[in-house]
Every structure is written in C-alpha cells, then in structure tokens.
Amino acid sequence: MLKLGAAEFHWHFTQGFQALDQDLYIPGAICLLSGIEASIRVTLHQIEQPDLPRSEDLGSTFSNSLLRQAREVGINTKTLQFPGETDFDQRVQTRNDHVRIVQLRHNLAHGNVLDHVNRDLDLFTPECLREVCSDLQGSTKEWIAEIANFRSSNITT
C-alpha cells in the first residue's frame, strides 16, 4: 500500500481490505468508505487550515458537496465512480441525487440494506454485498493512489 502519511485514515483502508479478504462484507465496506471519507476530510482540513490541530472539527461528512470541495482543490474524485455510473459528474453537482459511493456509505452506515436484498429469495445476507464490495475495492485502490499522490504534492506534514 502506498504511504498515505496520515494515521487518521490509513488504518481504515488496511482493516477494510483485511475484512474483505475474510468475506466480512459489511465491516469491510464500512471501513473502506470511512477511509475515503476521512482521507478527504483530513486532506481538505490540512490544506485549508494547516496550523490547526487535527482534533478540530473536520467539516462535513461524506456527501456530493464534500466531493465537490475535493475537486475544487484539485483532487481527482473520478476514481470513486462505480462501473456503469455514467452520470457521476452530473450527480456530484447535485445536493440530493447522491453519487453511488455516497449513497452506499449512507445506506451501510445507517443499516439500510434494502438495495442489496436478494429479490429471488427475498432476504439479505452479507454476501449480497459481494459484487458491490468488489467494485468498492477496485475504486478504493485507485483512490489510495490518487490521494497519496495528491498529498505528497500538496501536504507538508
């Protein structure tokens, strides 16, 4: 794994990948999503207020708005686009029509698994998240490279 330079989010990624390797889909996905969110929040905080301690409020949680803020400082958020999500750029501009990764974070963080219920059997098991976790894992690996490169050029900590 690339050097991310911030313990505030590094371990989310490590633990997320370890959980997914053990087929622990819910905790794995939540860890990766939390890592992405934290990496954006910490990075923006360090750019905007580099002299403030990291214990300060880091601002908004994962949202289209947070992705827009990241784009405004030059972070390539396109790596967070899921396969087949052709309207990512348009949706990230909206307030209520969340891009897929933001909606996934909201759903899993709040226990809403209805989008992942096996409709043939009318039930949910964590394995119902296998495909989306595979997509998330790929996006996260690209994201880690992107945020590590951005941070190495823009963060002096």
C-alpha positions as CSV (number, residue, x, y, z in Angstrom):
1,M,0.0,0.0,0.0
2,L,1.3,3.5,-0.8
3,K,2.4,5.7,2.0
4,L,-0.6,7.8,2.9
5,G,1.1,9.8,5.6
6,A,-1.9,10.0,7.9
7,A,-2.9,7.5,10.6
8,E,-6.3,9.2,10.7
9,F,-7.4,7.2,7.7
10,H,-4.6,4.7,6.8
11,W,-6.0,2.1,9.1
12,H,-9.5,2.3,7.8
13,F,-8.1,1.1,4.4
14,T,-5.9,-1.6,6.0
15,Q,-8.7,-3.0,8.1
16,G,-11.2,-2.7,5.3
17,F,-9.1,-4.8,2.9
18,Q,-8.4,-7.3,5.7
19,A,-12.1,-7.7,6.4
20,L,-13.0,-8.2,2.8
21,D,-10.3,-10.8,2.5
22,Q,-12.2,-12.7,5.2
23,D,-15.6,-12.2,3.4
24,L,-16.7,-9.7,6.1
25,Y,-18.6,-7.5,3.6
26,I,-20.4,-5.1,5.9
27,P,-17.4,-4.1,8.1
28,G,-15.1,-4.2,5.1
29,A,-17.2,-1.9,3.1
30,I,-17.8,0.5,6.0
31,C,-14.1,0.6,6.8
32,L,-13.2,1.5,3.1
33,L,-15.9,4.1,2.9
34,S,-14.9,5.6,6.2
35,G,-11.3,5.7,5.0
36,I,-12.3,7.5,1.8
37,E,-14.4,10.0,3.7
38,A,-11.7,10.6,6.4
39,S,-8.9,11.0,3.7
40,I,-10.9,13.7,2.0
41,R,-11.8,15.5,5.3
42,V,-8.3,15.4,6.7
43,T,-6.7,16.4,3.5
44,L,-9.1,19.4,3.0
45,H,-8.6,20.4,6.6
46,Q,-4.8,20.3,6.2
47,I,-5.0,22.4,3.0
48,E,-7.5,25.0,4.4
49,Q,-6.2,25.3,8.0
50,P,-2.7,23.7,8.2
51,D,-1.9,25.3,11.5
52,L,-5.0,24.0,13.4
53,P,-4.7,20.7,15.3
54,R,-6.3,17.8,13.6
55,S,-8.6,17.4,16.6
56,E,-10.6,20.4,15.3
57,D,-13.9,19.8,13.5
58,L,-13.1,18.4,10.1
59,G,-16.3,19.6,8.5
60,S,-19.0,17.8,6.6
61,T,-19.4,14.1,6.3
62,F,-19.3,12.1,3.0
63,S,-21.5,13.8,0.5
64,N,-21.6,15.2,-3.0
65,S,-20.7,18.5,-1.5
66,L,-17.5,17.1,0.1
67,L,-16.6,15.6,-3.3
68,R,-17.1,19.0,-4.9
69,Q,-14.8,20.6,-2.3
70,A,-12.2,18.0,-3.0
71,R,-12.4,18.7,-6.8
72,E,-12.1,22.4,-6.2
73,V,-8.6,21.9,-4.6
74,G,-7.5,19.6,-7.4
75,I,-8.3,16.1,-6.1
76,N,-9.4,13.7,-8.8
77,T,-12.6,12.3,-7.4
78,K,-13.4,10.4,-10.6
79,T,-11.6,7.4,-9.2
80,L,-14.6,7.0,-6.9
81,Q,-17.0,6.5,-9.8
82,F,-18.5,3.0,-9.8
83,P,-18.5,0.9,-13.0
84,G,-21.5,1.8,-15.2
85,E,-22.1,5.1,-13.3
86,T,-22.1,7.3,-16.4
87,D,-23.8,10.2,-14.7
88,F,-21.2,10.6,-11.9
89,D,-20.1,14.1,-13.0
90,Q,-23.7,15.4,-13.3
91,R,-24.9,13.8,-10.0
92,V,-21.9,15.1,-8.0
93,Q,-23.1,18.6,-8.8
94,T,-26.5,18.0,-7.1
95,R,-27.5,18.1,-3.4
96,N,-30.0,15.2,-3.2
97,D,-29.1,12.8,-6.0
98,H,-26.1,11.2,-4.4
99,V,-23.4,9.5,-6.5
100,R,-23.3,5.8,-5.9
101,I,-20.4,5.7,-3.4
102,V,-22.0,8.4,-1.2
103,Q,-25.4,6.6,-1.3
104,L,-23.6,3.3,-0.4
105,R,-21.9,5.0,2.6
106,H,-25.2,6.5,3.8
107,N,-27.1,3.2,3.4
108,L,-24.5,1.0,5.1
109,A,-23.7,3.4,7.9
110,H,-27.4,3.6,8.8
111,G,-28.1,-0.1,8.3
112,N,-30.2,0.2,5.2
113,V,-29.5,-2.9,3.1
114,L,-32.7,-2.8,1.0
115,D,-30.9,-2.1,-2.2
116,H,-28.9,-5.3,-1.7
117,V,-31.7,-7.7,-0.8
118,N,-31.7,-10.9,-2.9
119,R,-35.1,-10.3,-4.7
120,D,-35.4,-14.0,-5.8
121,L,-35.1,-15.2,-2.2
122,D,-36.5,-12.0,-0.5
123,L,-33.7,-12.0,2.0
124,F,-30.4,-10.3,2.8
125,T,-27.2,-11.9,3.8
126,P,-23.8,-10.0,3.9
127,E,-22.9,-12.0,0.7
128,C,-25.4,-9.9,-1.1
129,L,-22.8,-7.1,-0.9
130,R,-20.1,-9.2,-2.6
131,E,-20.4,-7.6,-6.0
132,V,-20.6,-4.0,-4.7
133,C,-17.7,-4.7,-2.4
134,S,-15.6,-5.9,-5.3
135,D,-16.4,-2.6,-7.1
136,L,-15.6,-0.7,-4.0
137,Q,-12.3,-2.5,-3.5
138,G,-11.2,-1.5,-7.0
139,S,-12.3,2.1,-6.6
140,T,-10.6,2.3,-3.3
141,K,-7.3,1.0,-4.6
142,E,-7.4,3.7,-7.3
143,W,-8.4,6.3,-4.7
144,I,-5.5,5.4,-2.4
145,A,-3.0,6.0,-5.3
146,E,-4.8,9.3,-6.2
147,I,-5.0,10.7,-2.6
148,A,-1.4,9.6,-1.8
149,N,-0.1,11.3,-4.9
150,F,-2.1,14.4,-4.2
151,R,-1.0,14.5,-0.6
152,S,2.7,14.0,-1.5
153,S,2.5,17.1,-3.7
154,N,0.3,19.3,-1.5
155,I,0.6,18.4,2.2
156,T,3.8,19.2,4.1
157,T,3.0,17.4,7.3
